Amino acid sequence: MQQPITPTTPIILSSLDVERLERLLDAVPATPAAAALRAELDRAEVREPHDMPPDVVTMNATVRFAVEPGGEPMQRTLVYPRDADGPAERLSVLAPVGSALLGLRVGQRMTWPAPSGPVTVRIDEVVYQPEREGALHR
């Protein structure tokens, strides 16, 4: 069993996602959610989009995951806040679980603070990843 990821473990992000997320953070008010996302960016190993491993959760990726313990598996697409309205299958990167998913690989777990107390997120599958599909203009 793989060890849980901690807030100090490096994650993998694409340079394109980092650039877009930094612009987002410059435009939103300082909140705990924004600070959490900033911390994720600060600990990331940044790669060019064409060098992203296919099993990493990136922006606009659709991911199958579970919240442990005992959580039912769910599938969500990680989106920017402007795209979060609408279908329930969309998950904002500024939501606690959204920030937790970003940059993780299949099989990894991360414990993350949530309003009701810490939760652990387990990545089961990256169903769709824009980088893997060459869809970089999103």
C-alpha positions in Angstrom: 0.0 0.0 0.0 1.4 3.4 -1.0 2.0 5.9 1.8 -0.3 8.9 1.9 0.9 12.1 0.3 1.5 14.9 2.8 1.3 18.7 2.1 5.1 18.6 1.7 5.3 15.8 -0.8 6.0 17.1 -4.3 3.2 16.8 -6.8 3.3 17.1 -10.6 1.7 20.0 -12.5 1.9 21.2 -16.0 3.5 24.6 -16.7 0.3 25.6 -18.5 -1.8 24.8 -15.5 0.6 26.6 -13.1 0.5 29.7 -15.3 -3.3 29.7 -15.4 -3.7 28.9 -11.7 -1.3 31.7 -10.7 -3.4 34.2 -12.8 -6.5 32.9 -11.0 -4.9 33.3 -7.6 -3.8 36.9 -8.4 -7.5 37.7 -9.3 -9.3 36.1 -6.3 -9.5 37.4 -2.7 -7.2 35.9 -0.1 -9.1 33.0 1.4 -8.1 29.7 3.1 -9.0 27.9 -0.2 -6.7 30.2 -2.2 -3.9 29.8 0.3 -4.2 26.0 0.1 -4.1 26.1 -3.7 -1.0 28.5 -3.5 0.7 25.9 -1.2 0.0 23.2 -3.8 1.6 25.3 -6.6 4.6 26.0 -4.4 5.4 22.3 -3.8 4.8 21.2 -7.4 7.3 19.7 -9.7 6.5 21.6 -12.9 6.7 19.8 -16.3 5.8 20.8 -19.8 2.3 19.6 -20.9 3.8 17.1 -23.4 5.9 15.6 -20.6 3.0 15.0 -18.2 2.6 11.4 -17.1 -0.8 10.1 -18.3 -1.9 9.1 -14.8 -1.6 12.6 -13.2 -4.7 14.7 -12.3 -4.4 18.0 -14.2 -6.9 20.8 -14.8 -9.9 19.7 -16.8 -9.0 16.1 -16.2 -11.8 13.7 -15.3 -10.8 11.5 -12.3 -12.3 8.6 -10.5 -11.6 8.8 -6.7 -12.9 8.0 -3.3 -12.9 9.9 0.0 -11.8 7.6 2.7 -12.7 5.9 5.0 -15.5 4.1 3.4 -16.5 6.7 0.8 -18.2 5.7 -2.3 -16.2 6.1 -5.5 -17.1 9.2 -7.5 -16.1 10.7 -10.8 -15.5 14.4 -11.2 -13.9 16.8 -13.7 -11.4 19.3 -12.0 -12.3 22.7 -13.3 -11.5 26.4 -12.8 -14.1 28.2 -10.6 -15.7 29.9 -13.5 -16.6 26.5 -15.0 -17.8 24.9 -11.7 -21.4 26.0 -12.1 -23.6 23.5 -13.8 -23.3 19.8 -13.7 -22.5 18.2 -10.3 -19.7 16.3 -12.0 -17.6 19.4 -12.1 -15.3 20.2 -9.1 -13.7 23.5 -8.6 -9.9 23.5 -8.0 -10.7 26.0 -5.1 -12.8 23.4 -3.3 -10.8 21.5 -0.6 -11.1 18.2 -2.4 -10.3 19.9 -5.8 -7.0 21.3 -4.5 -6.2 17.9 -3.0 -6.7 16.1 -6.3 -4.5 18.4 -8.3 -1.2 16.8 -9.3 -1.8 13.4 -7.7 -1.2 10.1 -9.6 -3.3 7.0 -9.7 -2.9 5.0 -6.5 -1.9 8.0 -4.4 -3.8 9.2 -1.3 -3.7 12.6 0.3 -5.2 13.7 3.6 -6.7 17.2 3.3 -8.5 19.5 5.7 -12.2 19.8 5.1 -14.9 21.8 6.9 -16.1 18.7 8.7 -12.5 17.5 9.6 -9.6 15.9 7.7 -10.5 13.6 4.8 -8.3 11.3 2.7 -8.7 11.2 -1.0 -7.6 8.1 -3.0 -7.0 8.4 -6.8 -8.4 5.4 -8.6 -8.2 6.4 -12.3 -7.6 9.4 -14.6 -10.4 8.8 -17.0 -9.5 11.8 -19.2 -6.5 14.0 -19.2 -6.2 16.9 -21.6 -2.4 16.6 -21.9 -2.7 12.9 -22.8 -5.2 13.8 -25.5 -3.3 16.8 -26.8 -6.1 19.2 -25.8 -4.0 22.1 -24.5 -6.2 25.0 -25.5 -8.8 24.8 -22.8 
